[in-house]
Amino acid sequence: MGELRKKFTFLIEILTDQKFVGIIGIDLVKLHYKNAEVWFKLSPEIWGKGYGTEALERIIKFGFEDLKLHRVEAGCAVDNIASYKVMEKSGMIREAHRRKLLPLKSGWSDNYEYAILEEEYFSSR
């Protein structure tokens, strides 16, 4: 039996003009529990145009519909308002505020943790 792939990374681009938007990934972090963590990095010049939300919604769909996950998680620094707005627009719920978790250039940052469950995803379809 082949080993299950544990990490998926995708290029985000605008197909009409093949403009690079960013990258997004989903990492299967707790296979036994059917959990995954998503992450994304977008080019600053396209911030605020909805590409992050669209990409996150698509990777959440991939997680639940193709990978048959139970839970998809994500996190960001508490000052990263744009990232947590993208997660909220995509149906994710803030579950935790963890103190001084992220090592940033400016020092240790608190982190917000978000998740969406399979029943929440499928009930919103």
Secondary structure, DSSP 8 states (H G I E B T S, - for coil): ------EEEEEEEETTTTEEEEEEEEEEEEGGGTEEEEEEEE-GGGTTSSHHHHHHHHHHHIIIIIS--SEEEEEEETT-HHHHHHHHHTT-EEEEEEEEEEEETTEEEEEEEEEEEHHHHHHT-
